[in-house]
């Protein structure tokens, strides 16, 4: 595992690859806003993804907008995105289950409290 890969949060790694696959023409600023990550964080992540071979970035030299880029997932990036999607989904499902248990516990406590106080809802 390279140093760059160790420093990328796996959720951000997946979300960036997913967003770039959906829209390879997205700007770094748009990507940062979409994912709720700082522009510097997105820039760091994109550079790391290029370094580990998950992403290629093409600049359109003939385009009047010199900051126009095309982000392309490499075959390695695509297969890694699939693995990241599986682990992302598992983490989110685990978080959901834990949150649901916490909500159910709080609802139960409120219900018990209301019953002990003589009120019912």
C-alpha positions, 0 to 999 in steps of 0.5 A: 500500500502506497503512502498516498493510499494510506492517507486517503479516507476510504469513504472520500476515496470511494465518493470521489471515484464515484462522482468522477465516473458519473461526471468526468468533466466536473471541476475540482470546486464543484467536486468539493462542494458536492462532497462537502470537502475542502478544495485543498482536500479534493486537490490532494485526493486527486493527486493521490489517486493519480499517484496510485494509478486510479485516475488519469487527468487530461487537460484540454490544451486547445480549449480556451478554458485552460483549467478544463480537465477530464478525469478518467478512472483507470481500469485499476481505479474502476476495480478498486471503486467496486471494492470500495463500494462494497466496504462503503456500503457495509460501513454505512449499513453498520452505522445505520443499524447502530443508529437505529438501535440508538433511536429505538432505545431512546424512543423506548425510554421516552415511552417508559418515561411517559407511562411512568408520568401518567401521560400517553402518546 
